[in-house]
Structures are given as C-alpha cells and as structure tokens.
Amino acid sequence: MKRVLVIRLSAIGDVVMTVPVISSLSKAYPDTEIIFVSQKFAAGFIKYIPGVKFFEVDLKGRHKGFFGIFRLYFDLKKLGKIDVIADLHDVIRTKILRLLFAFSSAKKIVIDKGRKEKHDLTKIDSKELRQLEATTSRYAKVFENAGFKFNLEFDYIFTKAPLSEAVLTITNQKDCKWVGIAPFAKHKGKIYPLEQMEKVVAILSGLPKMKVFLFGGGPYEKGVLDGWEKQHKNTISLAGKLSLEDELKVISNLDVLVSMDSANMHFASLVNTSVVSIWGATHPFAGFYGWNQNPKHALQINLPCRPCSIYGNKPCFRKDYACLNLITPQDVVNKINEVIIA
C-alpha cells in the first residue's frame, strides 16, 4: 500500500479547492493511504472524503514559527514510511519541510502555481487577459507527476443535508426560498461595498416567501451582520452561532449563495449550491472559480485594469474601486432571481 502525504496549510479557500482532487484520487486509488496535512478548520470537510486521514497542524501553538516547522517535521516522521509527499502549497514553511525530508526515500512533488502567468494577467500595462489553468487542475497535476493517473470526478460531499434541532431553532424549517449572503473577504479589493450589500439585503427581505441568511466570522463581521438582522425582516445572521460543519449543512439547503471571491464560494461548491459571485480586483481567469459553478453567475465589470491583483490585496490603481462600485444592488438581485428561477 502506498502512503501519500498531502500538504496544504492555508488559505481556507485554497484548502477547500483540494477536495475535488483528493476525493477523485481516493476513488481511483482506494488502496492508497492519503494523509491530509492542514489546519483544524479543514477537518470539518476532509472527514467526508472516504479513505483520507487528517493530520492537524497547529500554527498558533506547537507548530508556530521557525522551530515549529522542525516540530512538525518530527511529528510527521512519527507517521512512518511515506512514499509520496505532495506539496500543494509551496511556501517557505513547506519548502523547509521538503528540505528536512531531503534524505527520505519519499518522492517529493510540488505544485506549479503559475506565478509568471498570474503576474502577466494582473499587469496594468500590456495585460495578457486569458483563462489560466484552474487551481484544481494544478493540484491534480502534482499527483499525476507522482505517477497517479485519474480523472477529476467529484460532485459534492453532501447536498440538502438534514439540519439538527439546534440549527433549526435558528433557521426554522424551510418553507420558502433561502438566500445566503457572505459579504466579506480577506482583502478590500474583493469586498462589495457593505452599504450596497445592505441594500441587497433590504430588497430581498422585502420579497414574498424569501428568507436571507448572513454568513461571516469574527467580532467585526458579526457586529455588522447582527445589525443587518435587526434592521431587516426575514433576515438571520448565522455569524458566531454555528460550527463550520453546521454552516456547510445550512449552505447545502440554500437556493443560492451570494459570495465574494472567497472561501464561501468554495464551501458552496462542496455541497452543490449555486453561487452568485461578485468579482472586483480579482478575476475568474486566475483559476480560482468555484468547482462546477456556472460562469454565467459571476458578476463583474469589464475594465481595462481588471484584474489588478490575484488576491485582492493591492490598492486600487484608479483609487475608486470602480470594479465593485459600478455593480448596483439591483444587478445583484437580478442575478439572484435569474439563478433561482433557472
């Protein structure tokens, strides 16, 4: 039996995008032991992939910092003989890990992130605007280079999951259309203006047979979403109320989720829920579009400066974030209705 160590430590969306690939690999090679190495949050969805074991990395504790990398190495060594190390991250921490495993007999395969072509995609001048290889395809090539041949065949980890009594005390039974809104992302260049998104909530909450669920995390996001819940009828903030696994189950019951270019788009993709995605500084062409999501459901403004960033972390070249501000709340509502009616 071959043993494969798969490493992807962050970010959440990038870890979620490994699921279609790891699931397909596991189905094609059921006799191969796959050990997925990531942070605690990933356990909530990796558990749904048959035959995959999870190894938790504690980047805030035992495995924090430079010396934590050595502790991680020794912890991984305790797992026994490894035949393949698949580095799906290729950052300083994983580069050092690979170096520490240099004298191991394991075959070490590293992702090609396509940094040069992504740089060319985001140039202000002489931009090369074209579809780049999907991240899922880049992940799959790592395993192909290790000798595993398989097709990407993944539908979802679950869909329309039953909700527990504890969750139902918050959501109630579904008796109308459920629309989810996840208005946050890590960087400003990805976030639709919150005052505009609240207008979307206001329009939706006023429609008959419609319930709006708000998704977010952390004190600031919870404060914003709790405020929207109080302000608008038929609106429920789930921020800070559910585990990640329960949030996934709620998302699986939505008719549509509105998301930025963020982890929530990828969570919805795991549970067969359609996404209306809003794109600003980033672009689907960079290869981060949700698995099996309909490209027609992406909302974006075509500007010559877009995309200006892969991660949305660069200041706006125009200084006005026109890529986001030119999308109207009614545009968002119209796209939601288009998805629901379809």
Secondary structure, 3 states (H helix, E strand, C coil): CCEEEEECCCCHHHHHCCHHHHHHHHHHCCCCEEEEEEEHHHHHHHCCCCCEEEEEECCCCCCCHHHHHHHHHHHHHCCCCCCEEEECCCCHHHHHHHHHCCCCCCEEEECCCCHHHHHHHCCCCCCCCCCCCCHHHHHHHHHHHCCCCCCCCCCCCCCCCCCCHHHHHHHCCCCCEEEEEECCCCCHHHCCCHHHHHHHHHHHHCCCCEEEEECCCHHHHHHHHHHHHHHCCCEEECCCCCCHHHHHHHHHCCCEEEEECCHHHHHHHHCCCCEEEECCCCCHHHCCCCCCCCHHHEECCCCCCCCCCCCCCCCCCCCCCHHHHCCCHHHHHHHHHHHHHC
